[in-house]
Amino acid sequence: MRSLIFGLMICLCVSYVRGADFVWWEGESASKTNFTNQAFAPRNLEKPEVLSGKDWLNHAGKRGVVPLFAEYTVEVPAGIGDKALNFWVRKFWKHGPFRWQFDGGAWGECGAEVALADNVEIQHFVCANWVALGEVKLAAGKHSLRIELLGKAGEEATACFDAFLLTPSVFVPRGKLKPGDATGLVEAGFFAWEPENDTFGPTALLNLRGLNEKVAGERGYVVAKGGEFALGEGKPVRFWAVNMGGDFTKLPRGQQEYLAASLAKRGINMVRIHGSIADPTKANVKVPAEVIADYQRLIGILKAQGIYTELSIYFPVWYDEKPFARIFFDAEFQGRYREIWKQLLTTPDAHGKTLAEEPAVGLIEQVNEDSLFFWTFNDKLIPPAKMEMLEKQFAAWAVKRHGSMVKALVAFKSQRHARDAGDRLGLMDAWFMTADGLAKAGKRERTLEQVRFLAETQRAFYANTAKHLRETLKVKCPIVASNWVTADDAVLGAVERWTYDACDVRDRHGYFGGEHKGPTKDWAVAKGDSYKDRAGVLEPEALPLQFVQTPHQPTIISELGWTNPNKFRGENVLLSAATGSVQGADGLFFFAINSFAWSQQFDKFPVSSPAVLGQFPAGALMYRRGDLKAPPAVVKQEMTVEQMWSLQKTGPAAAEALDALRAGDGKRGGEKGTVFDVLTFYTGPVLQSVEKGESSSIAAKSGVDGSKKLIADAGEQLRWNYGSGVVTINTARTQAACGFLGKAGDIQLGDVSITCGNDFASVFVIALDDQPLAQSKLILVQAFTEEHPYGYKVKGGVIQELGGAPMQIGLINASIQLKTSGWSATVLNANGYAVRQIEAKGAIQLPRDAMYTVLKR
């Protein structure tokens, strides 16, 4: 029986397509195979139409003694014979590690931890992904290919192969489409976002690459000084940035170069690479040499486009043990963590240069989303042995502070804890450190001591690690502590931020979205999920765009995003750029790039979509150029250290604004406490610092009119009517409107009026030549409404169909009228190249099927 199963031979005609510069063949067209083709057969799949040829080679079950294999005959045309060919496969996620060989030659290997270049769902938890296999050189003519699954007999062997590709060109995966193809799919009332591959030619009328340096760090290292960033020559800089996972370091050079050029073209000057490179919970940590080389290569490619890199390598959720809080007090764990940094930062590249001395490394982040003051500080998540370690440190700290254990307990007002012992003082869960806990538990004095101990412990870790990075590893760039919230920011926020003062940069995270329910809501959008759309223009108090700053450190938000599903995500870019500008924030990092091209479906945290990356040109230009000026501080609060330790609700506290995954299960401690209306954040900078001297507080006249539901900064460059949900920007070089514009009528700004027939939209009018609009000779008009994948269906707030490529954008129904005349108007495609001319006299009706129009005179 076994010989019948594993010796199965399926003879098929070879099915391949030879284009001008590629060869494509179907996975199911193997001439010989022992795959069973049963478990993931098209008849068992929800959307087989997303597969090339609506079928694939597939297998599931235990692996036998004979390897699972497939053989193909491939004909390479003369036009690409003897060239270096990029070899790609479209397969089921990371399943089915395999090896491959051409013509019986050397084996290549595709392991389990491969970089996925795109993602298309066939059904929930079943997807097809393009994976790069490396370069091959094949002469013109016929060749044999054999693939064999890796693994031992008896192991699970799930594997599916949809298609293979050989091409000498850079391949930009777009699902089942072959190079040069398009779907042509479009829904009524929408236009398709289906751009061709960008050639990055000189004829593009929209290209912000010139905003960046020729190469990042060409004049020296990024510095943090006087509350802002500066480049090597001292020029102030803001970072318009994106996140990307560590998988992007594994992509082929061609795809990385394509991505870097795409990002620079849209105004990005920093990338946060956020991913694990080694596990500090394991002894003898070792960062693989190829991982270090991959990081060095990608950082160099980004550098060549004038893009700096922030490095983020530690997040407790990445590891099986989930070592929450451990990094702050466990010396052995800290040593392994620092060893990871040492290997990454001090290993020379092929030219003898290390990342520690690389000026294109712009920031180094110590810890992602962990704190001794968040809900994860509890007995359930911190193992007993580790809690005992920390409690012994607490006892030693108390004795040093008070002189003896007896005096310490007196300071605690004899409030004992079940775990108190001669060398150990019990620590209480995060709830006791919230306003509710302080008020209701009757342990205030003890809790105040605990908070002080934990804060000094956390700050010491940041200070000592920063010192290690600088003095031992010779790091030159600014260092970020962490970016997390507390169990009750109104009480503990100042303490948390005080611990960050040991480093150079103040950071936070924030997300915004509507109610989303479903089994995988924390990280994915799935069929059957229910949700409610939510517009931030109506809820400014809930947005993640509130920055409690210090005069001494630059302020960034290293993860920022409007999550899917939400039809109002088009407000994201304008609101972020505008409110970040008026508050003087120094870096906005959107989360996260999910493809090196464009998203083809609804991801939970998408940047690679028209709503976000597509709107970057105007948002990045306005923000980086400083068109909307930050006024003087509208709130300036200096607290004494003792005030901070008292844990009074002295504020200011920003909106928590976390997505479901990051919010966790904890209930907030008390009501938010601030010394001013939270909407004041949107009128100018809010500064808070902890000083040794006397406390003081200065607040400017508020720009918030609650009776009219109106917010305005001091110069009324930013006006926000959160009653009607309309935001306008009115500066010399940028004039824009966002929100429910369909009900707003004619929006009169300084040099332009905007009229919109769409219910909800975002419209920018921005000078591309750095001149005021009144004198400008080159203007970008950028408009956006809403997006969803083709075939997306929702009924009663429940997703019926997720749809797929290409993304659909609602037809634009808007016009602008400038006070100046003599304009010509050119409609641009998604890559910024001219498509056609339109009428530009009087009121200019914007194209219904394009996001970008350039006006020239």
Residue pairs with C-beta under 8 A, 6 or more apart in sequence:
2 64
2 65
5 34
5 36
5 64
6 34
6 64
6 65
6 66
6 68
7 34
7 66
8 33
8 34
8 36
9 32
9 33
9 34
10 30
10 32
10 33
10 35
10 37
11 31
11 32
12 28
12 29
12 30
12 31
13 29
14 25
14 29
14 31
14 72
14 73
14 74
15 25
15 26
15 28
15 29
15 53
16 23
16 24
16 25
16 26
16 29
16 74
16 75
17 23
17 24
17 25
17 178
18 24
18 75
18 77
19 178
19 179
19 180
20 79
21 79
21 80
21 167
21 168
21 169
21 179
22 80
22 165
22 166
22 167
22 169
22 171
22 178
22 179
23 74
23 75
23 76
23 77
23 80
23 165
23 166
23 167
24 52
24 163
24 164
24 165
24 178
25 72
25 74
25 163
25 164
26 52
26 53
26 55
26 56
26 162
26 163
27 56
27 57
27 70
27 89
27 90
27 91
27 160
27 161
27 162
27 163
27 164
28 37
28 53
28 55
28 56
28 57
28 161
29 72
30 57
30 70
30 71
30 72
31 71
31 72
31 73
32 69
32 70
32 71
33 57
33 69
33 70
33 71
34 66
34 68
34 69
35 57
35 58
35 59
35 68
35 70
35 159
36 58
36 59
36 60
36 61
37 57
37 58
37 59
38 58
38 59
38 60
39 58
39 59
39 60
39 61
39 158
40 56
40 58
40 59
40 60
40 92
40 126
40 160
41 55
41 58
42 48
42 51
42 54
42 55
42 56
45 51
45 122
45 123
45 126
46 122
46 123
46 126
47 121
47 122
47 123
47 804
48 54
48 55
48 122
50 120
50 121
50 122
50 128
50 175
50 176
50 804
51 122
51 128
51 162
51 176
52 90
52 162
52 163
52 176
52 178
53 163
56 92
56 128
56 160
56 161
56 162
56 163
57 70
57 160
57 161
57 162
58 92
58 159
58 160
58 161
59 68
59 96
59 149
59 157
59 158
59 159
59 160
60 156
60 157
60 158
61 156
61 157
62 154
62 155
62 156
62 157
63 149
63 151
63 152
63 153
63 154
63 155
63 156
63 157
64 153
65 153
67 148
67 149
68 148
68 149
68 157
68 159
69 146
69 147
69 148
69 149
70 146
70 147
70 161
71 144
71 145
71 146
71 147
72 144
72 145
72 146
72 164
73 142
73 143
73 144
73 145
74 102
74 142
74 143
74 144
74 145
74 164
74 166
75 141
75 142
75 143
76 85
76 138
76 139
76 140
76 141
76 142
76 143
76 166
77 140
78 140
80 140
80 166
80 167
80 168
81 138
81 139
81 140
81 141
82 137
82 138
82 139
82 140
83 137
83 168
84 135
84 136
84 137
84 168
85 135
85 136
85 137
85 138
85 166
85 167
85 168
86 132
86 134
86 135
86 165
86 166
86 167
86 168
86 169
86 170
86 171
86 252
86 254
87 108
87 132
87 133
87 134
87 135
87 136
87 164
87 165
87 166
88 117
88 130
88 131
88 132
88 133
88 164
88 165
88 166
88 167
88 171
88 173
89 110
89 130
89 131
89 133
89 161
89 163
89 164
89 165
90 128
90 129
90 130
90 131
90 161
90 162
90 163
90 164
90 165
90 173
90 176
91 128
91 129
91 131
91 159
91 160
91 161
91 162
92 126
92 127
92 128
92 129
92 158
92 159
92 160
92 161
93 116
93 127
93 129
94 112
94 113
94 114
94 116
95 158
95 159
95 160
96 149
96 157
96 158
96 159
96 160
96 161
97 109
97 110
97 111
97 112
97 149
97 150
97 151
98 109
98 110
98 147
98 148
98 149
98 150
98 159
99 107
99 108
99 109
99 110
99 147
99 148
99 150
100 107
100 108
100 109
100 110
100 133
100 145
100 146
100 147
100 148
101 107
101 108
101 145
101 146
102 136
102 138
102 143
102 144
102 145
103 143
103 144
104 144
104 146
108 133
108 134
108 136
109 150
110 131
110 133
111 150
114 131
114 250
115 131
115 132
115 247
115 248
115 249
115 250
115 251
116 129
116 130
116 131
116 247
117 129
117 130
117 131
117 132
117 173
117 251
117 255
117 595
117 596
118 129
118 130
118 173
118 174
118 175
118 595
118 597
118 600
119 127
119 128
119 129
119 594
119 595
119 600
119 601
119 603
120 127
120 128
120 129
120 175
120 176
120 600
120 601
120 804
120 805
121 127
121 601
121 802
121 804
122 128
123 527
124 520
124 526
124 527
128 160
128 162
128 175
128 176
130 171
130 173
132 251
132 252
132 255
134 252
136 166
138 166
145 164
147 161
149 157
149 159
151 157
162 176
163 176
165 171
165 179
167 179
169 179
170 197
170 254
170 255
170 257
170 258
171 179
171 254
171 255
172 179
172 197
172 255
172 258
172 596
172 597
173 597
174 181
174 597
174 598
174 600
174 805
175 600
175 804
175 805
177 183
177 805
179 197
180 196
182 194
182 196
182 806
183 192
183 194
183 790
183 805
183 806
184 192
184 194
185 192
185 790
185 805
185 806
186 192
186 790
186 808
187 790
187 791
187 808
189 810
189 811
190 808
190 809
190 810
190 811
191 808
191 809
191 811
191 848
191 849
191 850
192 790
192 806
192 807
192 808
192 809
193 598
193 610
193 614
193 787
193 806
193 807
193 808
193 809
193 830
194 805
194 806
194 807
195 598
195 829
195 830
195 831
196 829
196 831
197 258
198 258
198 261
198 262
198 265
198 831
200 261
200 265
201 833
203 833
203 834
204 265
204 831
204 832
204 833
205 826
205 828
205 832
205 833
205 834
205 854
206 617
206 768
206 780
206 828
206 832
206 852
206 854
207 265
207 832
208 264
208 265
208 266
208 267
208 617
208 620
208 621
209 261
209 264
209 265
209 305
209 306
211 267
211 269
211 306
211 620
211 621
211 624
211 625
212 264
212 269
212 305
212 306
212 307
213 219
213 231
213 306
214 306
215 303
215 304
215 306
215 360
216 269
216 302
216 303
216 305
216 306
216 307
216 308
216 309
216 359
216 360
216 362
217 232
217 303
217 308
217 358
217 359
217 360
217 362
218 232
218 359
219 231
219 232
219 233
220 231
220 232
220 233
220 359
221 232
221 359
221 476
221 477
222 229
222 230
222 231
222 232
222 237
222 308
222 359
222 362
222 363
222 477
222 478
223 229
223 230
223 232
223 478
224 478
224 504
224 505
224 553
224 554
226 551
226 552
227 549
227 550
227 551
227 552
227 553
227 554
227 555
227 586
228 236
228 554
228 584
228 586
229 236
229 237
229 238
229 239
229 478
229 554
229 586
229 587
230 236
230 237
231 237
232 359
237 269
237 624
238 585
238 586
238 587
238 623
238 624
238 626
239 269
239 270
239 308
239 362
239 556
239 586
239 587
239 588
239 589
240 267
240 268
240 269
240 270
240 587
240 588
240 616
240 619
240 620
240 623
240 624
241 268
241 269
241 270
241 271
241 272
241 310
241 558
241 587
241 588
241 589
241 590
242 263
242 268
242 271
242 272
242 589
242 590
242 591
242 592
242 593
242 607
242 613
243 271
243 272
243 274
243 558
243 559
243 589
243 590
243 591
243 592
243 593
243 607
244 271
244 272
244 273
244 274
244 592
244 593
245 273
245 274
245 275
245 592
246 273
246 274
246 275
246 276
246 277
247 275
248 256
248 259
248 273
248 298
248 593
248 596
249 273
249 275
249 291
249 294
249 295
249 297
249 298
250 294
251 259
251 596
253 297
253 301
255 596
256 297
256 298
256 301
256 596
257 301
257 304
258 596
258 597
259 593
259 596
260 301
260 302
260 304
260 305
260 307
261 305
262 596
262 597
263 271
263 302
263 305
263 307
263 593
264 305
264 306
264 307
265 832
266 613
266 616
266 617
266 620
267 616
267 617
267 619
267 620
267 621
267 624
268 307
268 616
268 620
269 306
269 307
269 308
269 624
270 307
270 308
270 309
270 310
270 362
270 363
270 587
270 589
271 302
271 307
271 308
271 309
271 310
271 593
272 309
272 310
272 311
272 312
272 363
272 365
272 558
272 589
273 295
273 298
273 299
273 309
273 310
273 311
273 312
274 312
274 315
274 368
274 592
275 312
275 313
276 313
276 314
276 315
276 318
276 319
277 287
277 291
277 292
277 295
277 313
277 340
277 344
278 285
278 286
278 287
278 291
278 340
278 343
279 285
279 318
279 319
280 314
280 319
280 323
280 327
280 333
280 336
280 337
280 340
281 319
281 320
281 321
281 323
281 333
282 336
283 336
285 336
285 339
285 340
286 343
287 340
287 343
287 344
289 347
292 343
292 344
292 347
293 349
295 311
295 344
295 355
296 349
296 355
298 309
299 309
299 355
299 358
299 360
299 361
300 349
300 360
302 308
302 309
302 360
303 309
303 358
303 360
307 360
308 360
308 361
308 362
308 363
309 360
309 361
309 362
309 363
310 362
310 363
310 364
310 365
310 480
310 558
310 589
311 344
311 355
311 361
311 363
311 364
311 365
312 365
312 368
312 558
313 340
313 341
313 344
314 327
314 337
314 340
314 366
314 367
314 368
315 367
315 368
315 369
315 370
316 322
316 323
316 324
316 326
316 327
316 369
316 370
317 369
322 381
323 333
324 370
324 376
324 377
324 381
324 382
325 370
325 371
325 372
325 376
325 377
325 381
325 382
325 386
325 390
326 333
326 382
326 386
327 333
327 334
327 337
327 367
327 370
327 461
328 370
328 372
328 457
328 458
328 461
329 389
329 390
329 393
329 457
329 461
330 386
330 389
334 461
334 465
338 465
338 468
341 364
341 468
341 469
341 473
342 472
342 473
344 355
345 354
345 355
345 356
345 469
345 473
345 475
346 354
346 355
346 356
346 473
346 474
347 354
347 355
348 354
355 361
356 473
356 474
356 475
356 476
357 474
357 476
359 476
359 477
361 475
361 477
362 477
362 478
363 477
363 478
363 479
363 480
363 505
364 469
364 475
364 477
364 478
364 479
364 480
365 479
365 480
365 482
365 483
365 507
365 558
366 462
366 465
366 466
366 479
366 480
366 481
366 482
366 503
367 481
367 482
367 484
368 482
368 483
369 482
369 483
369 484
369 509
369 662
370 376
370 482
370 484
371 377
371 458
371 482
371 484
371 485
371 486
371 496
372 454
372 455
372 457
372 458
373 430
373 433
373 451
373 454
373 455
373 458
373 486
373 487
373 492
373 495
373 496
374 430
374 484
374 485
374 486
374 487
374 664
374 666
375 430
375 487
375 664
375 665
375 666
376 430
376 664
377 429
377 430
377 454
377 487
378 429
378 430
379 387
379 429
382 390
387 427
388 419
388 424
390 427
390 457
391 419
391 424
391 425
391 426
391 427
392 423
392 424
393 453
393 457
394 424
394 425
394 427
394 450
394 453
395 405
395 408
395 421
395 423
395 424
395 425
396 423
397 453
397 456
397 457
398 405
398 408
398 411
398 425
398 449
398 453
399 405
399 408
401 408
401 449
402 408
402 410
402 411
405 422
408 425
408 449
409 415
409 416
409 420
411 445
411 449
412 445
412 446
412 449
413 445
413 446
415 442
415 443
415 445
415 446
417 425
417 426
417 427
417 428
417 446
418 426
419 425
419 426
419 427
420 426
427 450
427 454
428 437
428 441
428 443
428 446
428 447
428 450
430 487
430 666
431 437
431 441
431 487
431 666
431 669
432 438
432 441
432 443
432 447
432 450
433 447
433 450
433 451
433 486
433 487
433 488
433 491
433 492
433 647
433 669
434 487
434 488
434 491
434 492
434 668
434 669
434 670
435 488
435 490
435 491
435 649
435 669
435 670
435 671
435 673
436 488
436 669
436 670
437 443
437 447
437 669
438 444
438 447
438 491
438 647
439 670
441 447
447 647
448 645
448 646
448 647
451 492
451 495
451 645
451 647
452 645
455 495
455 496
455 498
455 499
458 499
459 498
459 499
459 501
459 502
460 502
462 481
462 482
462 499
462 500
462 502
462 503
463 502
463 503
466 479
466 481
466 502
466 503
466 504
469 475
469 479
470 479
478 503
478 504
478 505
478 554
479 503
479 504
479 505
480 503
480 504
480 505
480 507
480 556
480 558
481 499
481 500
481 502
481 503
481 505
481 507
482 500
482 507
483 507
483 508
483 509
483 557
483 558
483 559
484 496
484 508
484 509
485 493
485 496
485 508
485 509
485 656
485 658
486 492
486 493
486 495
486 496
487 666
487 668
487 669
488 668
488 669
488 670
489 496
489 653
489 654
489 656
489 672
490 649
490 651
490 653
490 669
490 670
490 671
490 672
490 673
490 674
491 647
491 648
491 649
491 669
491 670
491 673
492 647
493 548
493 652
493 653
493 654
494 639
494 644
494 650
494 688
494 690
495 644
495 645
495 647
497 506
497 548
497 550
497 688
498 644
498 690
500 506
500 507
500 553
501 550
501 552
501 553
501 690
503 553
504 553
504 554
505 553
505 554
505 555
505 556
506 549
506 550
506 553
506 554
506 555
506 556
507 555
507 556
507 557
507 558
508 547
508 556
508 557
508 558
508 654
509 544
509 557
509 558
509 559
509 560
509 658
509 662
510 543
510 544
510 545
510 557
510 559
510 560
510 655
510 657
510 658
511 544
511 559
511 560
511 561
511 562
511 563
511 591
511 605
511 657
511 658
511 659
511 662
512 534
512 536
512 542
512 543
512 544
512 561
512 562
512 563
512 572
512 657
513 534
513 562
513 563
513 564
513 566
513 659
514 531
514 532
514 533
514 534
514 565
514 566
515 530
515 531
515 532
515 534
516 525
516 529
516 530
516 531
516 563
516 565
516 660
517 529
517 530
517 531
518 525
518 526
518 528
518 529
518 530
519 526
520 526
521 529
521 660
522 604
522 659
522 660
522 661
523 604
523 661
524 603
524 604
525 564
525 565
525 602
525 603
525 604
525 799
525 802
526 799
526 802
527 799
527 800
527 801
527 802
528 798
528 799
529 565
529 798
529 799
530 797
530 798
530 799
531 565
531 566
531 797
531 799
532 797
533 565
533 566
533 567
533 568
534 566
534 568
535 568
535 571
535 725
535 739
535 740
535 760
536 542
536 543
536 562
536 568
536 571
536 575
537 568
537 571
537 575
537 720
537 722
537 725
537 726
537 727
537 738
537 739
537 740
538 722
538 725
539 722
540 679
540 682
540 711
540 720
540 722
541 655
541 678
541 679
542 655
542 657
543 575
543 579
543 655
543 657
544 557
544 560
544 655
544 657
544 658
545 557
545 560
545 575
545 576
545 579
545 580
545 583
545 681
545 682
546 583
546 654
546 655
546 657
546 678
546 681
546 682
546 686
547 555
547 557
547 580
547 583
547 585
547 654
547 681
547 685
547 686
548 652
548 653
548 654
548 686
548 688
549 555
549 583
549 584
549 585
549 685
549 686
549 687
549 688
550 687
550 688
550 689
551 687
551 689
552 689
554 586
554 587
555 584
555 585
555 586
555 587
556 585
556 586
556 587
556 588
556 589
557 580
557 585
557 587
557 588
557 589
558 587
558 589
559 589
559 591
559 592
560 576
560 588
560 589
560 590
560 591
561 572
561 590
561 591
561 592
561 605
561 607
561 659
562 568
562 569
562 571
562 572
562 611
562 612
563 604
563 605
563 659
564 602
564 603
564 604
564 605
564 606
565 602
565 794
565 799
567 760
567 786
567 788
568 760
568 786
569 611
569 612
569 786
569 787
570 611
570 615
570 738
570 760
570 761
570 762
570 784
570 785
570 786
570 787
571 727
571 738
571 739
571 760
571 762
572 590
572 611
572 612
572 615
573 611
573 612
573 615
573 616
573 618
573 619
573 762
574 615
574 618
574 619
574 727
574 729
574 736
574 738
574 762
574 764
575 727
575 738
576 588
576 590
576 619
576 623
577 588
577 619
577 620
577 622
577 623
577 628
578 622
578 628
578 718
578 727
578 729
578 736
579 681
579 682
579 718
580 588
580 623
581 622
581 623
581 626
581 627
581 628
581 629
581 630
582 628
582 629
582 630
582 631
582 682
582 683
582 684
582 713
582 717
582 718
583 630
583 681
583 682
583 684
583 685
583 686
584 630
584 684
584 685
588 623
590 607
590 612
591 605
591 607
592 605
592 607
593 607
593 608
593 613
594 603
594 605
594 606
594 607
594 608
595 608
597 608
598 608
598 609
598 610
598 613
598 807
599 606
599 608
599 609
599 807
600 789
600 804
600 805
600 806
600 807
601 789
601 802
601 803
601 804
601 805
602 788
602 789
602 792
602 802
602 803
605 659
606 612
607 613
609 787
609 807
610 784
610 787
610 807
610 809
610 830
610 851
611 784
611 786
611 787
614 784
614 830
614 851
615 762
615 782
615 784
615 851
617 780
617 782
617 832
617 852
618 734
618 736
618 764
618 766
618 780
618 782
619 764
621 627
621 734
621 766
621 768
621 780
622 628
622 729
622 731
622 733
622 734
622 736
622 764
622 766
625 733
625 770
627 731
627 732
627 733
627 734
627 766
628 717
628 718
628 729
628 731
628 734
629 715
629 717
629 731
630 684
630 685
631 683
631 684
631 685
631 700
631 713
631 714
631 715
632 684
632 685
632 700
632 714
633 684
633 685
633 686
633 687
633 698
633 700
634 680
634 683
634 684
634 685
634 686
634 699
634 700
634 702
634 703
634 714
635 652
635 675
635 676
635 680
635 685
635 686
635 687
635 688
635 697
635 698
635 699
635 700
636 687
636 696
636 697
636 698
636 699
637 650
637 651
637 652
637 675
637 687
637 688
637 689
637 695
637 696
637 697
637 698
638 688
638 689
638 690
638 691
638 693
638 694
638 695
638 696
638 697
639 650
639 688
639 689
639 690
639 691
639 695
640 690
640 691
640 692
640 693
640 694
640 695
641 690
641 691
641 692
643 650
643 695
644 650
644 690
649 670
649 673
649 674
650 673
650 675
651 673
651 674
651 675
651 676
652 674
652 675
652 676
652 678
652 686
652 688
653 672
653 673
653 674
653 678
654 678
654 681
655 678
656 663
656 668
672 678
675 697
675 699
676 699
676 702
677 702
677 704
677 706
679 704
679 711
679 722
680 686
680 699
680 702
680 703
680 704
682 703
682 711
682 713
682 718
682 720
683 700
683 702
683 703
683 704
683 711
683 712
683 713
683 714
684 700
684 703
684 713
684 714
700 714
703 711
703 712
703 713
703 714
704 710
704 711
705 711
705 712
708 721
708 723
709 721
709 722
709 723
709 724
710 719
710 720
710 721
710 722
710 723
711 718
711 719
711 720
711 722
712 718
712 719
712 720
716 730
717 729
717 730
717 731
718 727
718 728
718 729
719 727
719 728
719 730
720 726
720 727
720 728
721 727
724 739
724 740
724 743
724 744
725 739
725 740
726 737
726 738
726 739
726 740
726 741
726 744
726 747
727 737
727 738
727 739
728 735
728 736
728 737
728 738
728 747
728 749
729 735
729 736
729 737
729 749
730 749
730 750
731 750
732 750
732 772
732 773
732 774
733 766
733 767
733 770
733 771
733 772
733 773
733 776
734 764
734 765
734 766
734 767
734 773
735 749
735 750
735 751
735 752
735 754
735 765
735 766
735 773
736 754
736 762
736 763
736 764
736 765
736 766
737 744
737 747
737 749
737 754
737 756
737 762
737 763
738 761
738 762
738 763
739 760
739 762
740 759
740 760
741 747
741 754
741 756
741 758
741 759
741 760
741 761
741 763
741 814
742 756
742 757
742 758
742 759
742 760
742 761
743 759
744 756
745 755
746 753
746 754
746 755
747 753
747 754
747 755
747 756
749 765
750 773
750 774
751 765
751 772
751 773
751 774
751 818
751 819
751 820
752 765
752 773
752 816
752 817
752 818
752 819
753 816
753 817
754 763
754 765
754 814
754 815
754 816
755 814
755 815
755 816
755 817
755 843
756 763
756 813
756 814
756 815
757 813
757 814
758 785
758 810
758 812
758 813
758 814
760 785
760 786
761 783
761 784
761 785
761 812
761 814
762 782
762 783
762 784
763 781
763 782
763 783
763 814
763 816
763 846
764 780
764 781
764 782
764 783
765 773
765 779
765 780
765 781
765 816
765 818
766 779
766 780
766 782
767 773
767 776
767 778
767 779
767 780
768 776
768 778
768 779
768 780
768 854
769 776
769 777
769 778
771 777
773 779
773 818
773 820
774 819
774 820
777 856
777 857
778 854
778 855
778 856
779 818
779 823
779 854
779 855
779 856
780 852
780 853
780 854
780 855
781 816
781 844
781 846
781 852
781 853
781 854
781 855
782 851
782 852
783 812
783 814
783 846
783 851
783 853
784 809
784 812
784 851
785 809
785 810
785 811
785 812
786 809
786 810
787 807
787 808
787 809
787 810
788 803
788 807
788 808
789 802
789 803
789 804
789 805
789 806
789 807
789 808
790 803
790 804
790 805
790 806
790 807
790 808
791 801
791 802
791 803
791 804
792 799
792 801
792 802
792 803
792 808
793 799
793 800
793 801
793 803
794 800
809 851
811 848
811 849
812 846
812 847
812 848
812 849
812 850
812 851
813 848
814 846
815 843
815 844
815 845
815 846
816 843
816 844
816 846
817 842
817 843
817 844
818 844
818 855
820 857
821 841
822 857
823 840
823 841
823 844
823 855
823 856
823 857
824 837
824 840
824 855
824 856
824 857
825 837
825 838
825 839
825 840
825 844
825 853
825 854
825 855
825 856
826 834
826 835
826 836
826 837
826 838
826 853
826 854
826 855
826 856
827 834
827 835
827 836
827 837
827 838
827 847
827 850
827 852
827 853
828 834
828 835
828 850
828 852
828 853
828 854
829 835
829 850
829 852
830 851
832 852
834 854
835 850
838 844
838 845
838 847
838 853
839 845
840 855
844 853
844 855
846 853
847 853
